[in-house]
Amino acid sequence: MPFRRLFAALALLLFAATVASAEEKPLPAPDASVTVGSGIRYQRLAHWDSERLNRILTTDFPAFAGIVVPYSPARTAVTLYRITYPSVIPEQGNRPTVASGLLALPDGAPAVLPLLSYQHGTVYGKQQVPSFPDQSPETQLMIAQFAGQGYALIGADYFGLGLSTEPEGYMVKASHQQATADMLTAGRAVLADLGHRSPDLFLAGWSQGGFVTMAMLEKLEADGVKVKAAATASAPLDVAMALNGFLDFPRPNDANWVNSLFILSAFSFETYYGVPGLARALFNDEVYDLARGAYLREPIDPAALPTDLHRLIRAEYFDPQFFARSAYGRLIAATQAYRWVIRSPVRTYYGESDEAISTGLGQIAMTYQRGMGAGNPLVQAVSTGPTTHRGTFATAVPQWKAWFDAD
């Protein structure tokens, strides 16, 4: 056999063996824990068939979002894995911790497939996160629309959620960056153990997860990790802009749940940044214990939490100068995820009737990037029309997928 034909035949055999190894590696038994790398463990959670995935797309998620959106039907079933992995808390001197997250892998996936890291939004239950997918409608949508169409999907639970024993670190930027970057490392290690690799990386997130997505992108770019594209929906990329809007320039359609943004961030900042009394200084005395119970996920009556911010927050914080000078305000001012020279393609989707994210806030990343000299064209803000907070996410997801597919 001529050398070139022999070489081609050997290359074909090697490719076939690689594909076969991805298809033939036996799955771990349900609940069995497998260790890969240093401290990374995973276990198989469930197998969702295409019928279930398509029910999510056509029935379950539209009921959650309050809007009907056409999604691409799932083509394949998906196997779900929970991953636990070592990480560190940057705000506490890189104190070691253990975090959890999800991997969703389509059945019959080839050896090489695209990888999407999804960052979840604000949750009120400790287990309403990716690695407990039965409790997370947003994760269910992402599994059905992306993993059901050939993407490997990962999602970190963030510190304090899922299996983490830490207090919640809500909007604590460096901890969000660490949790997601380490989840990416862990997810790729598990994929490799299952016979796959994913050189093409995409990022996406909704609401709080949109902020986390951009914070993660900032860290990955600084670390030299290639990201093909990143997309957000209803992302509060400048938290000071968001909170000052609620305090000083309220809109008629502001959500009655924005009280939770102050509660979760204040107690998280006090805990992670080590500022004793920060939350007590912010909240009125008569509601402090109730707010603290909400942060700690104690069994409180949610209806007892004031939705009127004047009943929740001390009067002086409605003075923008006092707010800016306060310990809470200074930390809030630093909580942004768009003020660097972005080198990856980014699209930030916003809704024009979003009860939590104003149009200006939805466009802020593009406005900032385009304001530099001749303008950085890599960041684009995209309107989803007169959509609510949930409706913006529901509408953006198939647009994310069409964009990622074309990239």
N, C-alpha and C positions, 0 to 999 in steps of 0.2 A: 504494500500500500504506500503511495507517495506520502512524503512527510506532511504536506499540507492537509491531505485528507485524513491522515492519522491524527494530526493535531485537532482538526475539527471534530472528529469522532470522539476523541477524549474529552474535549470541551463540552460536547453535547451530553456525554455520560455524566460529567461532573455537575452540569446544570440540573439534569434530571434527578441526580442524587440529592442535590440541595433542596429542590422542590419537594421530593418525596420525604425528606427528613422533617420538613415542616408539617406535612400531612399525617405522617405515621407516628410521630412521637406520642406515646400514650398520655392521656390527660390524668392529672392527679385525681385521686378519689375525692368526692365531696368531703369537706371539712378536714382533709389531710393537709398538713402544712409542709411546704417545701422551702428550703433555705437556699438562697443564691447570694453570692457576694458576701459582704461583711454586714451582717445584721438584717439583710433584706429577706423577708419571708412572704410567701403568697399561698393562698388557698382558693380552690374553686368554690364559688358561691352558688351559681345557678346556670341554667341553660335556657335562654329565651328563644322560642321558635319564631319564624317569620310571621305567623298568625298573630302572636302576641304583640310583636313589634308594630305591625300594621294597625292593630287595634289602638295602640298608643297614639299613632299618627292621625287616625281618623276619628277617634272617639274620646279617649282619656285626656289627651293634652288639650284639645279644643275646649273641653269642659273646664279645665283648669285655667286656661288663658282667656276664655270668654270671647274667642274669635276663631273662625274657621279659616285655615290657611292650607293651600294645596302643598303637600309634601311628596317627595319621591318615595314610592313604596319600597320597603325593605326587600332586598334580594336574597338574603341569607339569614340563618339563625346566628345567634351570638352566645359565646360563653363568657361569663362574668367571673372575675377574680378580685378578691380583696388582698391588697398589699399592705404590709407594715414595713417601715423603714426607719433607719436612724437619721436624725437631723440635729440641728442646734438652734438655740434661741439667740440671735445676734444682740438683742437689747439687754441680755443678761450675761454678757461675757462669753457668748457661745456655749452656754450651758447645754449639755446633751439632752436630747429628748427622743421620743419615738412617735411617729405620726402614721396615719393610715390614708389609703386612697383606693381607687378602683382602676382596673384594667378590663376593657371590653374588647374581645377579639372575635372577628367574624369567623364562622365555620369555613373550613377549606381555604383559609387565607394562604396566599403564596408566601414564599420565604421573605420577599421584600414588599412592604406595603406602607402607605402613608400613615403618619401618626398625628393625632389631634390631641392636644392638652386642653381640656375644658376646665374653666374656673367657675365655681358655683356662686350664686348670689346669696344674699342675706337669708339666714334661716333662724327659726325660733325654737326648733328642737335639736338637740345635740346630734341626733342620728338622721336628720333630714339632709343628708350629704351623699356624695357619689358612692362611697363604699357600702352604703345601705340603700341601694337603688329603689327598692320597693317604697321607700319613704320620701323619694325625691323626684317629683314630676319633671323638673327641668332636666335632670340626669336621664330620665327615661326617654325624653324627646331626643337628646343627643345620642343615646345608644341606638334608638330606632333609626334616626336619620343618617347617622354617620357610620357606626359600627355595622348596622344592617346593610350598608352600601359599600363595605370594603375597607373602611378605615379602622386602624387600631385606635382606641379611645382611652385616654387616661384622665383622672381627675383627683386632685388632692382634696382632703377633707379640711385642711387648715388646722393650726394648733388650737387645741381645746374642743375640737369637734370629732365626730367619728369615734375611734378608739383612743384618742389622745386623752391623757389624764391631766393635761395642763388647763389652766383657766383659758377662756376664749381670748384670742388676740385680734379682736375685730378692728380692721383697718390699720393694724400695726404693720407698716410697710415692709420693713426688713424681714420680719418673721414670715409675712406672706411670700416674699421673694425666696426665702430659704426653703419653706415648705414645698413650694411648687418646683423649684429647681432640683431639690433632692428627690421629689416624686418623679421627675423626668428621668433622673439617673436610675432610680429603682424600677420604673416602668420599662426602661430599655433593657435592664438586666433580666427582668422576668421574660420579656419578649425573646431575648436571646436564648434563655433556658428552654423556651417553648419552640425554638427553631426559627425565629423570625428576626428581622432587623428593619428599622424604619429611618432611613437617612433624611426623608422629607418631613419636616416638623411644621405644624400649624398650631396657632394658639387662638382661643376664643373664650369669651366669658360674658355673662349678663349681670348688670347691676353691680353689686359689690365685686362680683367676679370679673366685670369689665375693668374695674380699677386694678384688681389683682393681675389680670392678663397683661396690662400695660406695665405694671411694676415688674412682672416676670420678664417681659420683653426687655426692659431696661437692663436687668441683671444679665440675661442671656447675651445681649449684644455686648455688654462690658466684658463678659467672659469669653467672647469669641465663638459663641454657639450660633450656628446658622438657623434662622427662622424664615421659612418661605413666605408666610403671610400671617397677619394677626387681625382679628376682628372682635369688636365689642358691640354690645347693645345696652343702651340706657346706663352708660358708665359714668359714675361720679369722679371724674379724673382730677378734679380740684375740689377737695372736701371743704375748704374754707369758702369757696364760691357757693357750694350747695347749702351749707349751714347758715351762712349769712343771708342767703335768700329766704330761708324759712323764718329767720328771726326778724329781718328788717324789711324785706320786700315780699311778703307772702302773696301767693296767687290764689284765686278763688278755688282752683282745683287741687291745691296741695293735699297730699295724702294724709289721712288721719293716723297713719302708722309711722310718720317721720319721727315721732317721739323715740322710737326704738333706735334710731341712728345716733341720737345724743346719748341714750342710756348705754348701749353696747360700746360705743367708742370711749366714753368717759371712764367707765370702769376698766376697760381694756388698757387704756393709756396709763391710768393710775397703776395698774398691776405690772405691765411690761416695761414702762419707762421709769418705774420706781418713784412716783410722785404721791406720797401719802396725802390723803385729804382732797385730792383733785376733784373727785366726783361729789363729795360732800359740799365743796365750795360752789359747784355748779347747780345742784338741785335744791329746791325748796325743802325745808326741814320735814314738812308733813308728808312728803312723797319719797324721801330718800330711801327708807327701808324697802318700800315697794319697788323702787327702781333697782335697788341692789338685788332683790329677790328675782327680778326679771333677768338680770345679767347672769345670775348663778343658776338659772333654770329651776328655781324653786317652784312649788305648786301654788302660784298666786292666781288671782282673778285678773285676767288681762283687761277686763272692762273697767277695773279700778284704776288703771294707769291713765292719767290725764292726757287727752289728745290736744287740749289747749296748751300750747307751749308756755304761756304765761303762768299757768298753774304748776308746770313741771320745773321750769328754769327760773333762777333768781332774776329779779328785774334788772340788775345792773348789766347782765349779759346781753340785753337788748340795745345797749350802747355800743356801737361798733368799735370805738376806741378802747373801752374797757375790755371787751371781748378779745381784741387783738393783743392786749397787754397781759391777759390772764395766762396762767400756766396751760390751761386747756387750749386757749386760742393760739398760743405759740406752737403747740404740737400740731394742732389742726392746720396751721399755715404751712407746715412742712409736709403735710400729707397730700402729695400730688404725684401724678404719674404720667407726665407728658412733657416736662421741661428739660429735654435733652435733645440732641440732634439725632433723630430717629433714622435708622438705616434700613429698616425692613418695610415692605408694603403694609399699610395699616388702613383699615376702614372702620370708622366708628358710626354705628347706626343709632339714630335717635328718633323718638316719636314726638310729634307736634302737640299731642294731648297727654303726654307723660305726666303723671301726678307727682313724680319724684325728681325728675331730671328736666331742667328747663332747656329750651332750644339752644340758648347760648352755651350752656354747659355741655350739651351734646356735641357742639361744634368746636369746643375749646382747643382740642389737640390740633385740629387742622388750622384754626386761626393762629395759634402760636407758631406752628411750623411754617405756615405761609408768610408770617410776619418777619421772618429772618431774611433780610436782603431781597434777592430775587424770588425767595420762597422755596421751601422744601416740598416737592410735589408728591412725596411718597405717602402722605397722610390725607385721607379723604373722608369727609363727613357725609353720611348718606341718610336722607330722611325716609322713614317708613310711613309717612303720612300721618293722619290724625289718630295715632295709636296710643293706647294706655301703656303703663309700665310693662305689664305682662304681654300686651298685644305687640309691643315693639320687639320683644324677644321672639315671640311666636312668628312674627313676620320676617325678622332678620335671619333666622336659622336657615331656611332654604336658600336665601341669598348668599349667606356665608358659604354654603356647600357649592353652589354654582360657581362662585368665585374661586374657591379652593380647587375644585375640579379642573378649572380652566388654567390654573397657575402651572 
